[in-house]
Amino acid sequence: MELLLGVIVGAIIVWIAPNLTGKVLRPAAKGVIKGSVVAYKAASEAASEAYESVGDMVSEAKSEMKEKPKTDAVPAARRSRRK
């Protein structure tokens, strides 16, 4: 019964005051859309920066892998005598 009453009252309000609901709902919807656009932009920029950072780290790692490994200053023959 309460549900039916709510539906009837809601229908009457929408029927009597369509301009009022448009004036209230439209700005609210635009606000939600604007917030979504701002959030999307911020997330997109953050993802782009993260992608660039990871790419830089991959390049550095590849560069380090190409370098010759540093040899010990003490030759292997000397190390065996120290023991």
Backbone hydrogen bonds, N-H to C=O, Kabsch-Sander energy under -0.5 kcal/mol:
donor,donor_aa,acceptor,acceptor_aa,energy
5,L,1,M,-2.3
6,G,2,E,-2.4
7,V,3,L,-2.3
8,I,4,L,-2.4
9,V,5,L,-2.7
10,G,6,G,-2.4
11,A,7,V,-2.4
12,I,8,I,-2.3
13,I,9,V,-2.4
14,V,10,G,-2.3
15,W,11,A,-2.3
16,I,12,I,-3.0
17,A,13,I,-2.5
21,T,17,A,-1.9
22,G,18,P,-2.0
23,K,19,N,-2.2
24,V,20,L,-1.4
25,L,21,T,-3.2
26,R,22,G,-1.6
28,A,24,V,-1.2
29,A,25,L,-2.8
30,K,26,R,-2.6
31,G,27,P,-2.3
32,V,28,A,-2.0
33,I,29,A,-2.3
34,K,30,K,-2.8
35,G,31,G,-2.3
36,S,32,V,-2.1
37,V,33,I,-2.3
38,V,34,K,-2.4
39,A,35,G,-2.4
40,Y,36,S,-2.5
41,K,37,V,-2.4
42,A,38,V,-2.3
43,A,39,A,-2.5
44,S,40,Y,-2.6
45,E,41,K,-2.4
46,A,42,A,-2.2
47,A,43,A,-2.4
48,S,44,S,-2.1
49,E,45,E,-2.3
50,A,46,A,-2.3
51,Y,47,A,-2.5
52,E,48,S,-2.3
53,S,49,E,-2.4
54,V,50,A,-2.4
55,G,51,Y,-2.2
56,D,52,E,-2.2
57,M,53,S,-2.1
58,V,54,V,-2.3
59,S,55,G,-2.2
60,E,56,D,-2.4
61,A,57,M,-2.4
62,K,58,V,-2.4
63,S,59,S,-2.3
64,E,60,E,-2.4
65,M,61,A,-1.9
66,K,62,K,-1.4
67,E,63,S,-1.0
79,R,75,P,-1.7
80,S,76,A,-1.6
81,R,77,A,-1.0
82,R,78,R,-1.4
83,K,79,R,-0.8
